[in-house]
Amino acid sequence: MTSTAATVAVIGAGFAGSEAAWQLARRGIAVDVYEMRPRRMTEAHQSDGCAELVCSNSFKSTNPENAHGLLKQELAAQGSLILEGAQACRVPAGQALAVDRELFSHWITQRLEQHPLIRLRREEVRDPALLLSAYDRVILASGPLTSPQLADGLSRYVGAAYLYFYDAIAPVVGTDSINMDVAYRASRYGKGDADYLNCPLAEAQYLAFVEALLAAEKMPFHTFESLRPFEGCLPIEVLAERGPLTLAFGPMKPVGLRDPRTGKNPFAVVQLRQENRQATMYSMVGFQTKMTWPEQRRIFRTIPGLEQAEFARLGSMHRNTFLDSPRLLNEDLALKSEPRLYLAGQITGVEGYIESTAMGLYAAKRVALHLLGLALPRPGPCTMTGGLVRYVTSNAAGNFQPMNAAFGLLDPPARHMGRKEKRAHLARRAMEEIAALEALENPAPQQPLTTSGAALPEG
C-alpha cells in the first residue's frame, strides 16, 4: 500500500464505510476507502458497487414514532448520504423505505467516486496495522462477512476470544408489553434475587406451543452460513424435533420456579432475563431460532404473559462477524487498546442497514471532531443513535448479542405515559437533541455541506 495524502482510511465500502467516508469528506477531511471487491468477492455480494444490498431492499418504517423511523429521521437531520440515496432511489412500499437496489448502489458509488476528497481504492486490507502506519485514523467497517485474513489481523488488537463469527440470538421483549398479571418474578430455587421474569405454561399450552414450533416456517441457511453451533446454542425448533418433552427438560424447565399465585411449579416456563441497565427490555432465555419473523411474532405471543409482546429484537442464527464491543470499544467506537482504530457498522454489534449507517456516521463525526480539534458532546441515550452507542459500548448483559434500533434503548420519560404518547415524546425529545448538536457543530458553516439534511417524508 502506497503512501497517501489522505488523513483517514476507511476499510469497507458497505453502508457504514460509505457513510463514514462521506461524513469525513463533507467536513474537509481527505479519506481513502479500501474495498476488496471486485478483486475478492464475498459469498453474498454480486457486484463491486458500494452499499450493495445483499438481503432485503427495505429499510423498514419511516414513521418517527417507530424506532427504525426515528433513527432515519436522526440520520437525515445529520446529512446522511445513505438516506439521501434511499430517497433518490425509492420504490413504493407504503410507510416503509424501500429502494431499487441496483440503482441505489450505483448512486452511492457515483457520489463517492465524484467527491474530490474521497479516493476509492480497490485493494484488500488484511492487517489494520499497515494502514495505521500510513494514516492518522482508520475506521474499520468491513461488515458481517469480514474476510478471515482481516479478522485475523484485527484479532491481534482485540484477542480472538472477543471476535465472534455467528449470531445465535434470542428475541428481546419490551418490558412494558409483558403482562405482569401472568408473568412472575423468581430465580430458580429462590437462589439470589428474583431477577428473572417467568411465563408459566400448563401442559396443554406447552404441547400446543411445541406443535406450533414444529409446523412453523423456517429460514434456510445460506450456503455460506453452514453453521455448526454448540449444543447449547441449538434453535429451539431443533430441540423440539428431538421429542415433545425436550424443551420442558431444557430451556423451558420449570423446576425450582414456583408460581407464587398457585404455590406450584408450572408444567413449563419461559424465562426472561433483564437485557439492559434501564430494565426496559428482557430477552427470552434459550430461545434462539431460525423461524421467520412473522412466525416468531405469532407463536411467541401464544406464550402466557406475552400475548401483547412488543419485540425489540427477534431471534436469528446466521453468520455475522462482530466484536464483544462493550469490552473493547470506548464511547467514540475506538478500540481501547488502539484509540486510532475505530469500528463502525455491524462489526460493532448492531443489526440492520440503517443501524450500520448510524454507526458509520457516528464514528466519522467523532474522528472528524478529534482531527479538527473540536470538543463537542456525543448524542446521548435520549437519541436512537446514542442509545445504540450505549448498548454496544456499555451493555451490562453477560452475553453480548447484536441489536436493532428499539425504543427500549432510550432513557425512559420522567413520568408514566401511554404507549402512543410515550413514543411521540421520545421521538420529539430525540430530534430536539439532534438539532441542538447539529447547531453546535455548524453554527455558521464555512463551506456548504453537500447534503440537505431534510427530514424524511412518511409513507
matplotlib code that plots the C-alpha trace (Angstrom):
import matplotlib.pyplot as plt

x = [0.0, 1.5, 1.8, -1.2, -2.1, -5.4, -5.7, -8.2, -8.6, -11.9, -11.9, -15.0, -17.5, -20.7, -23.3, -21.2, -18.0, -19.7, -21.4, -18.2, -16.2, -18.9, -19.2, -15.4, -15.2, -18.0, -16.0, -13.0, -11.0, -9.4, -10.2, -9.2, -11.8, -10.4, -12.8, -11.6, -14.4, -14.1, -10.6, -12.0, -15.7, -17.7, -20.1, -23.1, -22.2, -23.0, -21.2, -18.4, -20.8, -20.7, -23.5, -24.8, -27.9, -27.5, -30.8, -34.0, -34.3, -36.4, -35.0, -38.2, -40.5, -40.2, -42.7, -40.7, -42.9, -41.4, -37.8, -36.5, -38.3, -36.8, -33.3, -33.8, -35.0, -31.9, -29.7, -31.5, -31.1, -27.4, -27.0, -26.7, -25.6, -27.3, -30.7, -30.3, -29.6, -32.5, -34.9, -33.4, -33.9, -37.1, -39.7, -43.3, -43.6, -46.2, -44.7, -41.5, -38.5, -37.5, -35.2, -34.2, -31.1, -29.0, -29.9, -29.2, -25.7, -24.8, -26.0, -23.9, -20.8, -21.1, -21.3, -18.3, -16.2, -17.1, -16.1, -12.7, -11.7, -12.6, -10.4, -11.9, -9.1, -9.9, -7.4, -7.8, -6.7, -5.6, -3.9, -5.1, -1.6, -0.4, -3.0, -2.3, 1.3, 0.1, -2.9, -3.8, -7.0, -8.5, -12.2, -12.8, -16.3, -15.8, -19.3, -20.7, -18.7, -15.3, -12.6, -10.8, -7.5, -8.7, -10.4, -7.1, -5.3, -8.0, -7.7, -4.2, -5.8, -8.8, -8.0, -9.6, -11.8, -13.7, -14.3, -17.4, -18.3, -22.0, -25.1, -27.3, -29.7, -32.8, -35.7, -35.9, -39.3, -40.2, -40.8, -43.9, -45.5, -45.2, -48.4, -47.3, -50.7, -49.4, -45.6, -44.0, -40.5, -38.4, -35.0, -34.6, -34.9, -35.0, -31.3, -30.2, -32.6, -35.8, -34.2, -36.0, -39.5, -41.2, -44.1, -45.9, -47.4, -49.9, -49.3, -51.9, -50.4, -46.9, -47.8, -49.6, -46.6, -44.3, -46.6, -46.6, -42.8, -42.6, -45.0, -43.6, -42.0, -38.2, -35.5, -33.0, -29.3, -27.4, -24.7, -22.0, -23.7, -23.1, -23.1, -22.4, -23.4, -22.6, -25.2, -26.2, -27.0, -29.3, -32.5, -35.5, -37.3, -34.4, -34.7, -38.4, -37.8, -36.0, -39.2, -42.2, -40.7, -37.2, -37.9, -39.6, -36.4, -34.2, -34.7, -38.3, -37.5, -39.9, -38.1, -37.4, -39.6, -42.7, -45.5, -46.4, -50.1, -50.6, -47.8, -46.8, -44.3, -45.9, -45.6, -43.1, -41.9, -40.4, -37.8, -36.9, -33.6, -33.0, -31.3, -30.2, -29.5, -32.7, -34.7, -36.7, -36.0, -35.9, -34.5, -36.1, -33.6, -32.5, -34.9, -32.5, -34.4, -34.5, -38.2, -39.3, -40.0, -43.8, -43.9, -41.9, -44.4, -47.4, -46.1, -44.3, -47.5, -49.2, -47.0, -49.0, -47.8, -46.6, -49.9, -49.2, -45.5, -43.6, -40.3, -37.3, -35.4, -36.4, -34.4, -31.9, -29.0, -26.6, -23.0, -22.0, -18.6, -18.9, -16.9, -17.7, -17.8, -18.6, -15.3, -13.3, -14.7, -14.7, -17.6, -16.2, -16.3, -12.5, -10.6, -9.4, -6.2, -5.6, -7.5, -6.6, -8.6, -12.3, -15.0, -18.3, -21.3, -22.4, -19.0, -19.7, -22.8, -25.7, -28.1, -29.6, -28.6, -29.7, -28.2, -24.9, -25.2, -25.7, -22.6, -20.6, -21.9, -21.2, -17.7, -16.8, -18.1, -16.0, -12.9, -13.5, -14.0, -10.7, -8.8, -10.4, -9.7, -13.3, -14.7, -18.5, -20.9, -21.9, -25.6, -26.9, -29.2, -32.3, -31.5, -31.7, -28.1, -26.9, -29.0, -27.3, -23.8, -24.5, -25.7, -22.6, -20.1, -21.6, -24.1, -24.4, -25.7, -23.3, -23.9, -23.5, -25.5, -26.2, -29.2, -31.6, -33.0, -35.5, -37.3, -36.0, -32.5, -33.6, -33.8, -37.4, -39.5, -39.6, -43.3, -45.5, -47.2, -49.4, -47.6, -48.6, -47.9, -44.6, -43.3, -44.3, -42.5, -39.3, -39.2, -39.7, -37.0, -34.5, -34.9, -34.6, -31.3, -30.0, -31.0, -29.1, -26.0, -26.1, -26.4, -23.3, -21.2, -22.4, -23.3, -22.1, -20.8, -17.7, -18.5, -21.7, -22.4, -23.3, -26.5, -29.7, -30.2, -34.0, -36.4, -37.8, -41.4, -43.5, -45.1]
y = [0.0, 3.3, 6.5, 8.8, 12.4, 11.3, 11.7, 8.8, 5.3, 3.5, -0.3, -1.4, 0.4, -1.0, 1.1, 2.1, 2.7, 4.7, 6.9, 7.4, 8.4, 10.9, 12.5, 12.9, 14.4, 16.9, 18.2, 18.8, 15.7, 13.6, 9.9, 6.7, 3.9, 0.4, -2.1, -5.5, -6.1, -7.0, -8.3, -10.5, -11.2, -12.3, -15.2, -12.9, -9.9, -9.9, -6.7, -4.3, -1.5, 0.5, -0.1, -3.1, -4.6, -8.4, -9.2, -7.2, -3.9, -2.5, -0.2, -0.6, 2.2, 5.9, 6.7, 8.7, 7.1, 3.8, 3.0, 2.4, 5.5, 7.7, 6.5, 7.5, 11.0, 11.4, 10.4, 12.6, 15.6, 15.0, 14.9, 11.1, 10.1, 6.7, 8.3, 10.8, 8.0, 6.0, 8.9, 9.3, 5.6, 4.9, 2.5, 2.3, 0.4, 2.2, 3.6, 1.5, 2.9, 0.5, 1.1, -0.2, -2.0, -1.7, 1.9, 2.7, 1.1, 2.8, 6.2, 5.8, 4.6, 7.5, 10.1, 8.7, 8.4, 12.0, 13.6, 15.3, 14.3, 10.6, 8.1, 4.6, 2.1, -1.4, -3.2, -5.9, -5.0, -7.9, -6.1, -2.8, -2.2, -1.4, 1.4, 2.7, 3.3, 5.5, 7.4, 9.4, 7.4, 4.2, 3.2, -0.5, -1.1, -4.4, -5.8, -9.2, -11.0, -9.8, -11.8, -14.4, -12.7, -9.3, -10.9, -12.4, -9.1, -7.5, -10.3, -9.0, -5.9, -7.5, -11.1, -14.0, -14.7, -11.4, -11.8, -13.8, -15.3, -16.1, -15.0, -17.2, -14.5, -14.9, -12.5, -9.4, -8.1, -4.6, -4.7, -2.6, -5.1, -8.1, -9.0, -9.0, -10.3, -13.6, -13.4, -13.5, -12.8, -15.7, -17.2, -21.0, -22.5, -18.9, -18.6, -14.9, -12.1, -12.7, -11.3, -13.4, -12.9, -16.3, -17.0, -20.2, -22.8, -25.6, -28.9, -28.3, -24.8, -26.3, -29.1, -26.7, -24.4, -27.3, -28.3, -24.8, -24.7, -27.9, -26.6, -23.1, -21.7, -21.6, -19.5, -21.7, -21.3, -19.7, -21.8, -19.6, -19.9, -23.6, -23.2, -26.0, -24.2, -25.6, -27.9, -25.0, -22.7, -25.0, -23.4, -24.2, -25.8, -28.3, -29.2, -29.6, -32.1, -34.4, -35.1, -33.4, -33.0, -32.0, -28.3, -29.0, -30.6, -27.9, -24.1, -24.4, -26.4, -25.3, -27.0, -24.6, -21.8, -22.0, -19.7, -17.6, -17.4, -21.2, -22.3, -24.9, -25.3, -24.9, -27.7, -25.5, -21.9, -19.3, -17.3, -13.7, -12.1, -8.3, -7.1, -3.6, -1.5, 0.5, -2.7, -1.6, -4.9, -8.6, -11.4, -14.8, -17.2, -20.0, -19.0, -18.7, -19.7, -19.9, -19.3, -16.5, -13.2, -13.3, -16.8, -15.7, -12.9, -15.2, -18.2, -16.3, -14.3, -17.6, -17.8, -16.7, -13.2, -12.4, -12.0, -8.4, -8.6, -5.9, -7.3, -5.0, -7.8, -11.1, -14.3, -15.3, -17.6, -16.5, -15.8, -12.4, -11.2, -8.9, -7.9, -8.2, -4.4, -3.5, -5.0, -3.5, -0.1, 3.3, 5.8, 7.0, 3.5, 3.4, 0.4, 0.9, -0.9, 1.3, 4.6, 5.4, 2.4, 2.9, 0.3, 1.0, -0.9, -4.4, -5.5, -3.3, -5.3, -3.6, -5.3, -3.8, -1.5, 1.8, 0.8, 0.2, 3.5, 5.2, 3.7, 4.8, 8.4, 8.5, 7.1, 9.5, 12.5, 11.5, 11.1, 14.4, 16.3, 14.9, 15.8, 19.3, 19.9, 20.3, 19.2, 18.6, 16.3, 13.0, 12.1, 10.9, 7.9, 10.1, 9.7, 6.4, 6.9, 7.4, 4.5, 2.2, 3.5, 3.0, -0.6, -1.6, 0.2, -0.4, -3.2, -4.9, -8.3, -11.1, -12.4, -9.6, -10.0, -7.7, -5.3, -3.4, 0.0, -0.2, 2.3, 0.2, 1.5, 5.0, 6.6, 6.4, 9.6, 11.1, 10.3, 7.4, 7.7, 5.6, 3.8, 6.3, 9.4, 7.9, 7.2, 10.6, 12.1, 10.0, 10.9, 14.6, 14.6, 12.8, 15.1, 18.2, 16.8, 16.0, 19.5, 21.1, 19.0, 20.0, 23.7, 23.3, 21.8, 24.1, 27.5, 29.2, 26.7, 28.0, 25.8, 24.4, 20.8, 18.5, 17.0, 18.8, 17.1, 17.3, 15.1, 12.0, 12.2, 9.5, 6.8]
z = [0.0, -1.1, 0.8, 0.7, 1.3, 2.9, 6.7, 7.3, 5.8, 5.8, 5.3, 3.5, 1.2, 2.6, 4.4, 7.3, 5.3, 2.6, 5.1, 7.2, 4.1, 3.1, 6.5, 6.7, 3.2, 3.8, 6.7, 4.6, 5.6, 2.8, 3.0, 1.2, 1.1, 0.7, -0.8, -1.8, -4.4, -7.2, -6.7, -4.0, -3.7, -0.7, -0.7, -0.7, -2.8, -6.5, -7.7, -6.9, -6.0, -2.8, -0.3, -2.1, -0.5, -0.2, 1.6, 1.6, -0.3, 2.5, 5.2, 7.3, 8.6, 8.1, 10.9, 13.5, 16.2, 15.2, 16.4, 12.9, 11.6, 14.4, 13.5, 9.9, 11.0, 13.1, 10.2, 7.7, 10.0, 10.1, 6.3, 5.8, 2.3, 2.6, 3.5, 0.6, -1.8, -0.5, -1.2, -4.7, -5.5, -3.5, -4.8, -3.5, -0.2, 2.0, 5.2, 4.6, 2.9, 0.1, -2.8, -6.3, -5.0, -8.2, -8.8, -5.1, -5.1, -8.4, -6.9, -3.8, -5.7, -8.2, -5.4, -3.6, -6.8, -7.8, -4.4, -4.7, -1.2, -1.5, -3.2, -3.7, -3.7, -4.9, -2.6, 0.0, 3.5, 5.6, 8.5, 10.0, 11.3, 7.7, 7.5, 11.0, 9.9, 7.0, 8.3, 11.3, 11.9, 10.5, 10.5, 10.1, 8.6, 6.9, 7.7, 8.7, 6.1, 7.1, 5.4, 7.6, 6.9, 8.1, 11.1, 12.0, 11.7, 13.9, 16.5, 17.3, 18.7, 20.3, 21.1, 19.3, 22.3, 21.7, 18.0, 17.1, 13.7, 14.0, 15.9, 18.0, 19.0, 21.3, 21.0, 23.2, 24.5, 25.7, 29.4, 29.3, 26.9, 29.3, 31.1, 34.8, 35.8, 34.4, 34.5, 37.9, 39.3, 40.6, 40.5, 40.4, 43.9, 45.3, 44.9, 44.7, 43.9, 41.9, 38.7, 36.1, 34.8, 34.3, 31.9, 33.1, 30.8, 31.6, 29.9, 27.2, 26.5, 26.3, 23.9, 21.6, 21.7, 20.7, 17.9, 16.6, 16.6, 14.6, 12.0, 11.7, 8.6, 9.0, 7.3, 5.4, 6.0, 3.1, 1.6, 3.2, 6.6, 7.1, 10.9, 13.4, 16.6, 20.0, 21.6, 23.9, 21.0, 19.0, 17.7, 19.9, 17.0, 16.5, 20.2, 19.8, 17.0, 19.4, 21.3, 22.7, 26.2, 25.2, 25.8, 29.2, 30.3, 28.7, 28.3, 29.5, 32.6, 35.4, 38.3, 41.2, 39.7, 41.9, 40.8, 43.9, 42.7, 42.8, 45.1, 42.5, 39.7, 36.2, 33.6, 31.7, 31.9, 29.6, 31.4, 30.5, 31.6, 32.0, 28.9, 29.9, 33.0, 32.4, 32.6, 29.6, 27.7, 28.6, 26.5, 26.1, 27.6, 25.3, 22.5, 19.6, 16.4, 12.7, 12.4, 10.1, 11.9, 11.3, 12.7, 15.8, 16.5, 16.0, 18.0, 20.8, 21.5, 22.4, 25.5, 28.6, 29.6, 26.1, 24.4, 23.5, 23.4, 21.5, 20.2, 20.3, 18.6, 17.0, 17.1, 14.5, 13.7, 10.9, 10.1, 11.3, 12.3, 15.3, 18.4, 22.1, 21.8, 25.5, 26.5, 23.6, 22.5, 24.1, 23.7, 20.3, 18.9, 19.0, 20.4, 24.0, 23.0, 19.9, 20.1, 16.4, 15.2, 15.1, 14.3, 12.5, 11.2, 12.0, 13.4, 16.4, 17.3, 15.6, 13.2, 10.1, 7.2, 8.9, 12.2, 10.5, 8.7, 12.0, 13.4, 10.4, 10.6, 14.4, 14.1, 11.3, 13.3, 16.3, 14.1, 12.4, 15.7, 17.0, 13.9, 13.8, 17.5, 18.4, 21.7, 21.2, 23.1, 21.8, 21.1, 24.4, 25.1, 24.6, 20.9, 19.0, 17.8, 21.3, 22.6, 20.1, 21.0, 24.7, 24.0, 22.1, 24.4, 27.9, 27.7, 31.1, 29.8, 30.3, 26.8, 24.3, 21.2, 18.2, 18.4, 16.1, 16.8, 19.6, 21.9, 24.9, 24.2, 25.1, 28.6, 29.6, 30.1, 33.6, 34.1, 33.1, 29.7, 27.5, 24.6, 21.9, 24.0, 25.1, 21.6, 20.4, 23.4, 22.8, 19.1, 19.8, 22.5, 20.3, 17.4, 19.6, 20.9, 17.4, 16.2, 19.2, 18.5, 14.8, 15.7, 18.0, 15.2, 12.5, 13.9, 10.8, 8.2, 6.4, 3.4, 2.2, 3.2, 0.3, 1.6, 2.5, 5.9, 5.2, 7.2, 5.6, 4.4, 6.0, 3.8]

ax = plt.figure().add_subplot(projection="3d")
ax.plot(x, y, z, "-o")
ax.set_aspect("equal")
plt.show()
